[in-house]
């Protein structure tokens, strides 16, 4: 009798990695008009993509970006300093632009890469 699990993957097939997570939350997002929400998230995405840490992690394949509706989660897989560096790189332009404020949260978690 074959007891092999044929679902998306068995426990032995899963690769666990430690993710160093930066959660970015736009303060007051729910009070904005829909078009303001869209513009603000586009600006936040541009600011994030323009950071050196984001570009380096993305180029090395060690980054996952997840939209959260009112912000985003960035999962870095190289070092715990990456999300902090990225937050500092984003915070500078946010202070200058002053069109929105961001809340930051840092955490470390396991991430599972499921086989396709």
Buried (B, 14 or more C-beta within 10 A) or exposed (E): EEEEEEEEBEEEEEEEEBBBBBBBBBEEBEEBEEEEBEBBBEBBEEBBEEBEBBEBBBEEEBBBBEEEEBBBBBBBBBEEEBBBBBBEBBEEBBEEEEEBEBEBEEEEEEBEEEEE
